[in-house]
Structure formats: structure tokens, C-alpha cells
């Protein structure tokens, strides 16, 4: 089972950018579909973006045209580039990996958008 560790969160002003990273341990990383979810206080966990083993991507409606998901298979890492950040993007961001019946979550990284 793959282990996931997120990094790159922090405090940023509205309109700013951040790049989150998710490093995966274990083998067969390239075969996993990778995704980012987020959860704001008092709200349900929300889908942000995913990238398949083929490189195909999907995005939640609230982040389309602002966020970009990518992966570097030799480095076992998936990224989330977040631009034009808004206060409503404030949340804990979680990395997720899935392959068949196998799935794993990271521990999360806090992103706070505030002036």
C-alpha cells in the first residue's frame, strides 16, 4: 500500500499562488490515479483534482482554470499548482491515491488564504 506525505501548504494572500506536493512511497506509483481533496472547517471533504495513470486530468468546478494537477512518476510525486487563490480556498488539502481496490490518504496540509 502506498504511503503519502503532503507538503507546501501555508499562508498566502488572496490572488497569490502555492504549489502543493505529495510524495508517495512504494512501487507502481505510475499505475495509481492520484487526486487532491480539501476540507474546510464545518464542511464535507471536496474533490479538487485528479490525474490518471495516462495523465488525463479532472477538476472540481470551483478550481477549474486556477489549479493544475501534474505528476512526476520517476519522483513518485504529484503536484497541485494553485493560482489566483481566494479566501474560500482555505482548507486542509489531502492527497489521495487509488489503484483497483487499494486506496490511501495523506495526513493533509493546511492552506490558508488571508490578507
C-alpha positions, 0 to 999 in steps of 0.5 A, spaced: 500 500 500 502 506 498 504 511 503 503 519 502 506 525 505 503 532 503 507 538 503 507 546 501 501 548 504 501 555 508 499 562 508 498 566 502 494 572 500 488 572 496 490 572 488 497 569 490 499 562 488 502 555 492 504 549 489 502 543 493 506 536 493 505 529 495 510 524 495 508 517 495 512 511 497 512 504 494 512 501 487 507 502 481 506 509 483 505 510 475 499 505 475 495 509 481 490 515 479 492 520 484 487 526 486 487 532 491 481 533 496 480 539 501 476 540 507 474 546 510 472 547 517 464 545 518 464 542 511 464 535 507 471 533 504 471 536 496 474 533 490 479 538 487 483 534 482 485 528 479 490 525 474 490 518 471 495 513 470 495 516 462 495 523 465 488 525 463 486 530 468 479 532 472 477 538 476 472 540 481 468 546 478 470 551 483 478 550 481 477 549 474 482 554 470 486 556 477 489 549 479 493 544 475 494 537 477 501 534 474 505 528 476 512 526 476 512 518 476 520 517 476 519 522 483 513 518 485 510 525 486 504 529 484 503 536 484 497 541 485 499 548 482 494 553 485 493 560 482 489 566 483 487 563 490 481 566 494 479 566 501 474 560 500 480 556 498 482 555 505 482 548 507 486 542 509 488 539 502 489 531 502 492 527 497 489 521 495 491 515 491 487 509 488 489 503 484 483 497 483 481 496 490 487 499 494 486 506 496 490 511 501 490 518 504 495 523 506 495 526 513 493 533 509 496 540 509 493 546 511 492 552 506 490 558 508 488 564 504 488 571 508 490 578 507 
